[in-house]
Amino acid sequence: MKALVKESAGPGFVMRDVPEPRIRDDEVLIRVRRAGVCGTDVHIYDWDAWASGRCKPPFVVGHEFAGDVVQVGSLVTDVQEGDRVTAEGHIVDGRCLLCRTGNSHVCPYTKIIGVDRDGCFAEYIAMPATNVWHLDDSISYEIGGIHDPMGNAFHTALTAEIPGATVLITGCGPIGIFAVGICRAAGASRIIASDVNPKRLALAKQMGAHDIVTPAEADAAVKRATDGLGVDVVLEMSGVPAAIHQALALVRVGGRVQMLGIPSKPIELDLPKEVIFKGITIYGVVGRRMYDTWHQMTRFLKAGEFNPEPVITHRFPMADFDAAIAAIKSGDAGKVIFEIA
């Protein structure tokens, strides 16, 4: 089969003919139809410090996808050939304390497809049946293929109390823009989206942000929207140190900061001033809650109040992977999709 491979320790990917995966008795084989390209793939493509410290080439890249089940292992009873599916890309051990107490999203033994094992930028992928998520007939392969990043946005937003809340979203990459639409559908009273990129701010506006601002304008916008109190909730999606400090400054006393963005380096915080004496709650977001987040996604999508389609701005055949990566790095893209079959 054709697959996009991280062949060696260095920049770039290569398209290769590789063996089709062989499934175990508890796995299924999926024909990939659509796959999402994300910032993690860019890190691996560039072979930056994170990628070189984490990944061990050669392996097939990619962790966001949807497709059709074409083969089922002998122990699998709840997935059938022909099912339209996506999958949770974090493969956990299922037996540790965290997995057995409903916290498998932070399982210390997690293996991520396209990072720690072969991924989905390929014609076929083998997945444990327990990770498979059936797609409703109303959900396209394209939307199914971006359940992973949407799930990050749902997890970030809906573990806070959003109905009636004033919300600041710092960082309007695709996940931040998804979060705008989720907060709007969940009944936020005011959504302020902050970014330096005009195109991404325009997408945030299209997804339902009441105010779109640059970071320099965010302080004044929050003061106007909250009578100087500060927002109830901040969704910090950027990982930029200045944005993290701004999130802590602009959340109200007793408010909540949801942290998804990952700083590239350690940052200093004035804990008494920024956190302790404000009495705020900080929540670190890792992936998607298994499988609470997935049920929330399906219900929001089926209800029709949340439509992620405007966030998808670019579509490429998998062979045009260099152009797909360049589109993300340019800052001109929302969500980028590979059309594989």
C-alpha positions as CSV (number, residue, x, y, z in Angstrom):
1,M,0.0,0.0,0.0
2,K,1.0,3.6,-0.4
3,A,2.0,5.4,2.9
4,L,3.6,8.6,4.0
5,V,6.7,7.6,6.0
6,K,9.1,9.3,8.4
7,E,12.0,7.3,7.0
8,S,15.0,8.7,9.0
9,A,16.0,11.2,11.6
10,G,15.9,14.4,9.7
11,P,13.5,16.8,8.0
12,G,10.8,15.7,5.5
13,F,8.5,12.7,4.7
14,V,8.7,10.2,1.9
15,M,5.9,8.4,0.0
16,R,6.6,4.6,0.0
17,D,5.1,1.3,-0.9
18,V,4.9,-0.5,2.5
19,P,3.3,-3.8,3.5
20,E,-0.4,-3.7,4.3
21,P,-0.9,-4.0,8.1
22,R,-1.8,-7.5,9.5
23,I,-4.4,-7.4,12.2
24,R,-4.4,-9.2,15.5
25,D,-7.5,-11.0,16.8
26,D,-8.6,-8.0,18.7
27,E,-8.0,-5.5,15.9
28,V,-9.7,-4.3,12.8
29,L,-8.3,-3.1,9.4
30,I,-9.6,0.2,8.2
31,R,-9.5,1.6,4.6
32,V,-8.6,5.2,5.2
33,R,-10.7,7.8,3.3
34,R,-9.8,11.1,4.9
35,A,-7.1,12.2,7.2
36,G,-6.4,15.4,9.0
37,V,-3.0,17.0,9.0
38,C,-2.0,18.7,12.2
39,G,0.8,20.6,14.1
40,T,2.2,17.4,15.5
41,D,2.8,16.2,11.9
42,V,4.6,19.5,11.2
43,H,6.9,18.9,14.2
44,I,7.7,15.4,12.9
45,Y,8.2,16.8,9.4
46,D,10.6,19.4,10.6
47,W,12.2,17.0,13.0
48,D,12.4,19.5,15.8
49,A,13.6,18.9,19.4
50,W,10.3,17.4,20.5
51,A,10.1,15.0,17.5
52,S,13.7,13.9,17.7
53,G,13.3,13.2,21.4
54,R,10.1,11.3,21.1
55,C,9.9,9.5,17.7
56,K,11.8,6.5,16.4
57,P,11.8,6.2,12.6
58,P,10.9,4.6,10.4
59,F,7.1,4.7,10.9
60,V,4.0,5.8,9.1
61,V,2.9,9.3,10.1
62,G,-0.6,10.6,10.8
63,H,-3.1,10.3,13.7
64,E,-6.5,11.8,12.5
65,F,-8.6,9.8,10.1
66,A,-11.9,8.2,9.1
67,G,-12.7,5.3,6.8
68,D,-14.3,1.9,6.3
69,V,-13.7,-1.3,8.1
70,V,-12.6,-4.0,5.7
71,Q,-11.4,-6.8,8.0
72,V,-12.3,-7.8,11.5
73,G,-10.3,-9.9,14.0
74,S,-11.7,-13.2,15.3
75,L,-12.3,-11.8,18.8
76,V,-14.1,-8.6,17.7
77,T,-17.9,-8.6,18.2
78,D,-19.0,-5.0,18.0
79,V,-17.4,-3.8,14.8
80,Q,-18.3,-5.2,11.4
81,E,-16.9,-5.1,7.9
82,G,-18.4,-2.1,6.1
83,D,-18.8,0.1,9.2
84,R,-17.9,3.7,8.7
85,V,-15.6,4.7,11.5
86,T,-13.0,6.9,13.0
87,A,-10.9,6.0,16.0
88,E,-9.3,7.3,19.2
89,G,-5.6,7.5,18.3
90,H,-4.3,7.1,21.9
91,I,-3.9,3.4,22.6
92,V,-3.8,2.8,26.3
93,D,-3.0,-0.3,28.4
94,G,-6.5,-0.5,29.9
95,R,-5.2,-2.0,33.2
96,C,-3.3,0.7,35.1
97,L,-4.9,2.7,37.9
98,L,-5.7,5.7,35.7
99,C,-7.4,3.6,33.1
100,R,-9.4,1.7,35.7
101,T,-10.6,4.9,37.4
102,G,-12.0,6.6,34.2
103,N,-8.8,8.6,33.4
104,S,-7.4,6.6,30.5
105,H,-6.8,9.9,28.6
106,V,-3.7,10.3,30.9
107,C,-2.6,6.7,30.9
108,P,1.2,6.7,31.4
109,Y,1.5,3.8,28.9
110,T,-0.2,5.6,26.0
111,K,1.0,4.9,22.5
112,I,-0.1,7.3,19.9
113,I,-0.6,6.3,16.2
114,G,1.6,8.2,13.9
115,V,4.0,9.1,16.7
116,D,4.8,5.9,18.7
117,R,3.5,3.4,16.2
118,D,2.4,3.3,12.5
119,G,-0.3,5.9,11.7
120,C,-3.0,6.8,9.2
121,F,-1.3,8.6,6.3
122,A,-1.7,5.4,4.4
123,E,-4.3,3.4,2.5
124,Y,-4.9,1.1,5.5
125,I,-4.4,1.2,9.2
126,A,-4.8,-1.5,11.9
127,M,-6.5,-0.4,15.1
128,P,-7.7,-2.1,18.3
129,A,-11.4,-2.6,18.1
130,T,-11.8,-0.9,21.5
131,N,-10.5,2.4,20.0
132,V,-12.9,2.4,17.0
133,W,-15.7,4.9,17.0
134,H,-18.7,4.5,14.7
135,L,-19.7,7.4,12.6
136,D,-23.3,8.4,12.4
137,D,-24.7,8.3,8.8
138,S,-25.1,12.1,8.9
139,I,-21.3,12.6,9.5
140,S,-19.1,12.7,6.5
141,Y,-15.7,11.0,6.3
142,E,-14.2,14.5,6.2
143,I,-15.7,15.5,9.5
144,G,-15.1,12.0,10.9
145,G,-11.4,12.5,10.0
146,I,-11.0,15.4,12.3
147,H,-12.7,14.0,15.4
148,D,-9.3,14.0,17.1
149,P,-8.6,17.8,17.1
150,M,-12.3,18.5,17.5
151,G,-12.2,16.2,20.5
152,N,-9.4,18.3,22.0
153,A,-11.6,21.4,21.6
154,F,-14.6,19.6,23.2
155,H,-12.5,18.4,26.1
156,T,-11.0,21.9,26.6
157,A,-14.4,23.7,26.5
158,L,-16.8,21.3,28.1
159,T,-14.9,20.5,31.2
160,A,-15.6,24.1,32.2
161,E,-19.1,25.5,32.8
162,I,-19.8,27.2,29.5
163,P,-23.6,27.9,29.5
164,G,-24.1,31.6,30.3
165,A,-20.3,32.1,30.7
166,T,-18.1,34.8,29.3
167,V,-15.2,33.1,27.5
168,L,-11.8,34.2,26.2
169,I,-10.1,32.0,23.7
170,T,-6.4,32.7,23.3
171,G,-5.1,31.2,20.1
172,C,-7.2,30.6,17.0
173,G,-5.5,27.6,15.4
174,P,-8.0,25.0,14.2
175,I,-8.6,23.7,17.7
176,G,-9.2,27.2,19.1
177,I,-11.6,27.9,16.2
178,F,-13.5,24.6,16.8
179,A,-13.7,25.7,20.5
180,V,-15.4,29.0,19.4
181,G,-18.2,27.0,17.7
182,I,-18.5,24.6,20.6
183,C,-18.8,27.4,23.2
184,R,-21.4,29.1,21.0
185,A,-23.4,25.9,20.7
186,A,-23.0,25.3,24.5
187,G,-24.6,28.7,25.3
188,A,-21.7,31.0,26.2
189,S,-23.0,34.5,26.7
190,R,-19.9,36.2,25.2
191,I,-17.0,34.7,23.3
192,I,-13.9,36.8,22.7
193,A,-11.3,35.2,20.4
194,S,-7.7,36.5,20.3
195,D,-5.0,35.8,17.8
196,V,-2.4,37.7,15.7
197,N,-3.6,36.2,12.4
198,P,-6.4,38.0,10.6
199,K,-7.5,35.0,8.5
200,R,-7.8,32.8,11.6
201,L,-9.7,35.6,13.4
202,A,-12.1,35.7,10.4
203,L,-12.7,32.0,10.8
204,A,-13.3,32.4,14.5
205,K,-15.9,35.1,13.7
206,Q,-17.6,32.8,11.2
207,M,-17.7,30.1,13.9
208,G,-19.6,32.4,16.3
209,A,-17.1,34.6,18.2
210,H,-18.8,37.8,19.4
211,D,-15.5,39.7,19.4
212,I,-12.3,39.0,17.5
213,V,-9.2,40.8,18.8
214,T,-5.5,40.8,18.7
215,P,-3.7,40.2,22.0
216,A,-3.0,43.9,22.3
217,E,-6.7,44.5,22.1
218,A,-7.8,41.7,24.4
219,D,-7.5,43.5,27.8
220,A,-9.8,46.3,26.7
221,A,-12.3,43.9,25.1
222,V,-12.5,41.8,28.2
223,K,-13.0,44.8,30.4
224,R,-15.8,46.1,28.2
225,A,-17.5,42.7,28.0
226,T,-17.3,42.0,31.8
227,D,-17.6,45.4,33.4
228,G,-14.0,45.0,34.4
229,L,-14.6,41.8,36.3
230,G,-12.7,39.4,33.9
231,V,-14.0,36.5,32.0
232,D,-15.4,33.4,33.7
233,V,-13.4,31.0,31.6
234,V,-10.2,31.2,29.4
235,L,-9.4,28.5,26.9
236,E,-5.6,28.9,26.4
237,M,-4.9,27.2,23.0
238,S,-1.7,28.9,21.9
239,G,1.1,27.9,24.3
240,V,2.6,31.3,23.8
241,P,4.1,32.5,27.2
242,A,2.6,36.0,26.8
243,A,-0.8,34.5,26.1
244,I,-0.6,32.3,29.2
245,H,0.2,35.3,31.4
246,Q,-2.6,37.2,29.7
247,A,-5.0,34.3,30.3
248,L,-4.2,34.4,34.0
249,A,-4.6,38.2,34.2
250,L,-7.9,38.3,32.3
251,V,-9.8,35.5,34.1
252,R,-11.9,36.8,36.9
253,V,-11.2,36.0,40.6
254,G,-12.4,32.4,41.2
255,G,-12.5,31.8,37.4
256,R,-11.1,28.9,35.4
257,V,-8.3,28.6,32.9
258,Q,-8.3,25.6,30.6
259,M,-4.8,24.9,29.2
260,L,-4.3,23.1,25.9
261,G,-1.5,25.0,24.3
262,I,2.0,23.7,24.9
263,P,4.9,26.2,25.5
264,S,8.1,25.2,23.7
265,K,10.1,26.1,26.8
266,P,9.6,26.4,30.5
267,I,8.0,29.7,31.6
268,E,8.0,31.5,35.0
269,L,4.8,32.3,36.8
270,D,4.2,34.6,39.8
271,L,2.0,32.0,41.5
272,P,0.8,34.1,44.4
273,K,-0.3,37.0,42.2
274,E,-1.4,35.1,39.1
275,V,-3.0,32.0,40.6
276,I,-3.2,31.6,44.4
277,F,-4.6,34.9,45.5
278,K,-7.0,35.0,42.6
279,G,-8.4,31.6,43.7
280,I,-8.5,30.3,40.1
281,T,-8.7,26.8,38.8
282,I,-6.3,25.6,36.1
283,Y,-7.1,22.5,34.2
284,G,-4.5,20.8,31.9
285,V,-6.0,19.2,28.8
286,V,-4.6,16.0,27.4
287,G,-6.3,14.6,24.3
288,R,-9.9,13.5,24.7
289,R,-11.6,11.9,27.7
290,M,-12.3,8.3,26.8
291,Y,-15.0,8.1,25.9
292,D,-17.1,11.0,27.4
293,T,-15.7,13.5,24.9
294,W,-16.6,11.2,22.0
295,H,-20.2,11.0,23.1
296,Q,-20.4,14.8,23.4
297,M,-19.0,15.2,19.9
298,T,-21.4,12.9,18.3
299,R,-24.4,14.5,20.1
300,F,-23.4,18.0,19.2
301,L,-22.8,17.1,15.6
302,K,-26.1,15.2,15.3
303,A,-28.0,18.1,16.9
304,G,-26.7,20.4,14.1
305,E,-25.9,23.3,16.4
306,F,-22.2,22.9,15.9
307,N,-20.9,22.8,12.3
308,P,-17.1,22.4,11.9
309,E,-17.0,22.5,8.1
310,P,-16.0,26.2,7.8
311,V,-12.7,25.4,9.7
312,I,-11.6,23.1,6.8
313,T,-9.8,25.4,4.3
314,H,-7.4,23.1,2.4
315,R,-7.7,19.7,0.8
316,F,-4.8,17.8,-0.8
317,P,-4.1,14.4,-2.2
318,M,-1.6,12.6,0.1
319,A,1.1,12.9,-2.6
320,D,1.1,16.7,-2.1
321,F,2.3,16.4,1.5
322,D,4.9,19.1,1.1
323,A,2.2,21.6,0.0
324,A,0.0,20.5,2.9
325,I,2.7,21.1,5.4
326,A,3.6,24.4,3.8
327,A,-0.1,25.6,4.0
328,I,-0.1,24.9,7.7
329,K,3.2,26.7,8.3
330,S,2.1,29.7,6.2
331,G,-0.6,30.6,8.7
332,D,-3.1,30.9,5.9
333,A,-4.9,27.6,6.6
334,G,-7.5,26.5,9.0
335,K,-7.8,22.7,9.0
336,V,-6.0,20.8,6.3
337,I,-7.2,17.4,5.0
338,F,-5.7,14.6,3.0
339,E,-8.1,13.0,0.5
340,I,-6.8,9.5,0.4
341,A,-9.6,7.5,-1.3
